[in-house]
Every structure is written in structure tokens, then in C-alpha cells.
Amino acid sequence: MSRQYLIIDGHDSRDYGVYISGQGTFGSPAREYELIDIPGRNGALIGQERRFETEALTYPAFIVRNFKDNITAFRGMIASRDGYFRLEDTYHPDEYRLAIYRGGLEPDVLDNNRAGRFDIAFECKPQRFLKTGEDTVTMTTTGTINNPTDFDARPLLRVYGVGVLGIGSQSVTISEADVYTDIDCDIMEAYKGTASRNAYVTVSGNDFPTFAPGTNNISLGSGISRVEVTPRWWRI
């Protein structure tokens, strides 16, 4: 049986002699609800603010050779990560997480300092992003996109031209464009390169489009020549 490993912000843990166990990686994050008690009424109402919380994720890890040099190099690499970074493991080859390193390596050194065991602790965003959600779909005519998950996805759209792009019951109107406009429905920004294009983009209902689970209709209005969609599918 092959040993399992991590890819941390593009760094392969095998390059540091680090391998993992993944028994703690199959859980799901807690869901946060605002519960409102009403006097004289059984139970509680659920408020509008509902979200999944960040999730603590710990990998038991081990190094079986050249422990001192490997742990020193690995500790430096992982501790130098800033903010959220991409985290992959071979137990879940079709997905990735966005994680922060929590720190605190405390190895249990074995075999006369040649090997050691330790935990690698992360704090992760709740989504398990599907790698298939990174594949760009190009549409030049009206059509559909199927969301294979149970959760609304917030895509990245590259829209060529000026006009109205429809996604389900939502729409995006682009009034001016320099060839194309990038619309990030997650961070709710429109731009081209480093230049903001928010002034030229209007969304219906004051909310950026999402792909609901199942089939989503995409309509390219007059003046929109094509749209490149990175859907960003995710699951819990």
C-alpha cells in the first residue's frame, strides 16, 4: 500500500519525507444558525444568518528517515505560508481545501532521532472544492450548465462584449467593456486585470449570480459574443 501525502500551497510533503494518516479528514463542519425564541411559541425560529463554520483539520504525520534535516525544512516551509492557501491530500484526490496553518509542531522523536511522529494542524474554510470546478466551460450560444452538487456555487465569469448575460433567474448587465470583463461572483467584484470594472456592471436583485444545484440556464444577450465560466463546484 502506498503512503499518503499532502500538497501544501504547491509543496509536496514527500519532498520533506513527510507522510500522513487521514483518519480525521472525513468529517464535516458545523452549521451556524441564529435561533430566535418567541415567548409562548414552541421551538425557535431560524434567523436569516446561516453559514458553515471553519473546520479544524489535523493530520497525524510521520518522517521515517533523516528526521532532523527533513523536519527543519518542512517546518520552515509550512510556517512561512501567509493567509489561506490551497491544501490537498491523497485521501481525497478529487478535491482541495483552503487552509491556514495553525502551527505548533511537537514531534515525538524515535529511533535515535532518525524518525518521528507529529500532528499537522490546519484551520480550513468549510468548502471542499471539486477540482472539476476549476475546468473552464466556454459558451458562445445560449445553453445550460449542470451543478452536480447540493450547494449553490459562485462562479468566475469572463464575459466578452457588452449586453445582458442571464444565469437562471438572475442577470448581469455590462454597459462598457475593453474586450472582456471578469466577474467574480464570490468576492462580488468586476475587473479586467488590475482595473476595476464595477462601474460598468449591474447585477439583478443586488446579488451576483450563482449556480443552483441541477440545471442552470445561461443566455447570451445581443452583444455578448461568449462567456468563459469557471464554476467552482463545492461540497461539504
C-alpha positions in Angstrom: 0.0 0.0 0.0 1.4 3.4 -1.0 2.0 6.1 1.6 -0.3 9.1 1.7 0.9 12.7 1.5 -0.1 16.4 1.3 0.3 19.1 -1.2 0.6 22.4 0.7 0.4 25.5 -1.4 2.1 23.6 -4.2 4.7 21.9 -2.0 4.7 18.1 -2.0 5.2 16.8 1.6 7.2 13.8 0.2 10.0 16.2 -0.7 10.4 16.6 3.0 10.0 12.9 3.8 6.6 13.7 5.4 3.7 11.2 5.1 0.3 11.3 6.7 -2.7 9.4 8.1 -6.1 10.7 7.1 -8.5 9.2 9.6 -9.6 12.7 10.7 -10.4 14.1 7.3 -13.8 12.7 6.6 -15.9 14.9 8.9 -17.9 18.0 8.1 -18.1 21.5 9.5 -20.8 22.6 11.9 -23.5 24.8 10.6 -24.2 28.1 12.4 -27.8 29.1 13.0 -29.3 32.2 14.6 -32.1 30.7 16.8 -34.8 33.2 18.0 -37.0 32.2 20.9 -40.6 33.6 20.8 -42.4 33.7 24.1 -45.4 31.4 24.1 -44.3 29.6 20.9 -42.9 26.1 20.9 -39.4 25.7 19.5 -37.4 28.6 17.9 -37.4 30.5 14.7 -34.3 30.3 12.4 -32.9 33.7 11.6 -31.6 34.6 8.2 -27.9 34.3 9.0 -26.9 30.7 8.3 -23.4 29.6 7.4 -20.9 26.8 7.8 -18.2 27.4 10.3 -14.5 27.0 9.7 -13.2 23.5 10.4 -10.2 22.3 12.4 -8.3 19.7 10.4 -5.4 17.7 11.9 -3.2 15.1 10.1 -1.1 12.7 12.1 2.2 12.7 10.2 5.5 10.9 10.3 9.0 11.0 9.0 10.9 7.7 8.7 14.4 8.9 7.7 16.7 11.8 8.0 14.4 13.3 10.6 16.4 16.3 11.7 17.0 17.8 8.3 13.5 16.9 7.0 11.6 18.4 9.9 13.7 21.5 9.9 13.0 22.1 6.2 9.3 21.2 6.5 8.8 23.4 9.5 10.3 26.4 7.6 8.2 25.8 4.5 4.8 25.4 6.3 5.4 28.2 8.8 6.2 30.7 6.1 2.7 30.4 4.5 0.6 33.6 4.8 -3.2 33.6 4.9 -5.3 30.9 3.2 -3.5 28.6 0.8 -4.5 25.5 -1.2 -4.4 22.2 0.7 -4.7 18.8 -1.0 -4.3 15.3 0.3 -4.2 11.9 -1.4 -7.2 10.6 0.5 -9.4 13.0 -1.4 -7.8 13.3 -4.8 -10.8 15.0 -6.5 -11.0 18.0 -4.1 -9.0 20.6 -2.3 -9.4 22.9 0.7 -8.4 26.5 1.5 -6.5 26.3 4.8 -4.5 28.3 7.3 -1.6 26.6 9.1 -2.3 26.6 12.9 1.3 25.8 13.9 2.6 24.0 16.9 4.7 21.1 15.6 5.7 19.0 18.6 7.4 15.8 17.3 7.8 12.6 19.1 11.3 11.6 18.1 12.0 7.9 17.5 14.8 5.5 16.5 17.7 7.6 17.8 16.5 10.8 16.1 16.2 9.1 12.7 12.4 9.2 12.6 9.5 11.0 14.3 5.7 11.4 14.6 3.8 14.7 14.9 0.5 16.4 14.1 0.0 19.0 11.4 -3.0 21.3 12.3 -4.9 23.5 9.9 -8.0 25.7 10.1 -10.0 25.3 6.9 -12.8 27.1 5.1 -15.8 24.8 5.2 -16.0 24.1 1.4 -14.4 21.0 -0.2 -13.8 22.5 -3.7 -14.0 20.0 -6.5 -11.1 20.0 -9.0 -13.6 19.6 -11.8 -15.0 23.1 -10.8 -11.7 24.6 -12.0 -12.3 23.5 -15.5 -13.4 26.4 -17.7 -16.6 26.0 -19.8 -16.8 28.2 -22.9 -20.2 29.1 -24.2 -20.9 31.0 -27.5 -24.6 30.4 -27.6 -27.5 30.1 -25.1 -27.3 26.8 -23.2 -27.2 25.1 -19.8 -24.7 24.2 -17.1 -25.3 21.5 -14.6 -24.3 21.9 -11.0 -23.5 18.3 -9.7 -23.5 19.3 -6.0 -26.1 20.1 -3.4 -24.8 23.7 -2.9 -25.0 27.0 -4.7 -21.7 27.8 -6.5 -20.4 31.3 -7.1 -18.6 31.2 -10.4 -15.9 33.3 -12.1 -17.2 34.6 -15.4 -15.2 36.1 -18.2 -17.7 37.9 -20.4 -16.8 39.1 -23.9 -18.8 42.1 -25.2 -21.5 44.5 -24.0 -25.0 43.4 -23.1 -27.0 41.2 -20.8 -25.9 37.8 -19.5 -28.6 35.7 -17.9 -28.0 32.9 -15.4 -31.2 31.3 -14.3 -33.5 34.0 -12.9 -30.5 36.4 -12.4 -28.8 38.7 -14.9 -25.7 40.7 -15.3 -25.7 43.8 -17.5 -22.4 45.1 -18.9 -22.6 48.6 -20.2 -18.9 49.1 -21.4 -16.1 46.6 -21.9 -12.5 46.6 -23.1 -12.9 43.3 -25.0 -13.9 41.3 -21.9 -14.9 41.8 -18.3 -14.1 39.4 -15.4 -16.9 39.0 -12.9 -16.0 37.2 -9.7 -19.3 36.2 -8.1 -17.6 35.1 -4.9 -15.9 38.3 -3.9 -18.6 40.3 -5.9 -16.2 42.3 -8.0 -15.9 43.1 -11.7 -12.4 43.9 -13.2 -10.0 43.4 -16.0 -6.5 42.8 -14.8 -5.9 45.3 -12.0 -8.5 47.7 -13.2 -11.9 47.8 -11.5 -14.9 47.5 -13.9 -17.6 47.7 -11.2 -18.9 51.0 -12.6 -19.9 49.2 -15.8 -21.6 46.1 -14.3 -25.1 45.9 -12.9 -26.5 42.7 -11.3 -30.2 42.0 -10.8 -31.5 41.8 -7.3 -28.3 43.4 -5.9 -26.7 39.9 -5.8 -24.2 38.3 -8.0 -25.3 35.2 -9.9 -25.0 31.7 -8.5 -25.4 28.2 -10.0 -28.1 26.4 -8.1 -27.9 22.6 -7.8 -29.0 20.9 -11.0 -29.6 22.6 -14.4 -28.9 26.3 -14.9 -30.0 28.2 -18.0 -27.4 30.5 -19.5 -28.5 33.1 -22.0 -26.2 35.3 -24.0 -27.9 38.6 -24.9 -27.3 40.6 -28.0 -23.7 42.0 -27.9 -22.3 39.2 -25.7 -20.2 37.0 -28.0 -19.1 34.4 -25.5 -18.7 33.7 -21.8 -16.0 31.6 -20.1 -17.3 30.0 -16.9 -15.2 28.6 -14.1 -18.0 27.2 -11.9 -16.2 26.5 -8.6 -18.3 23.5 -7.6 -18.0 22.6 -3.9 -19.4 20.2 -1.3 -19.2 19.7 2.4 
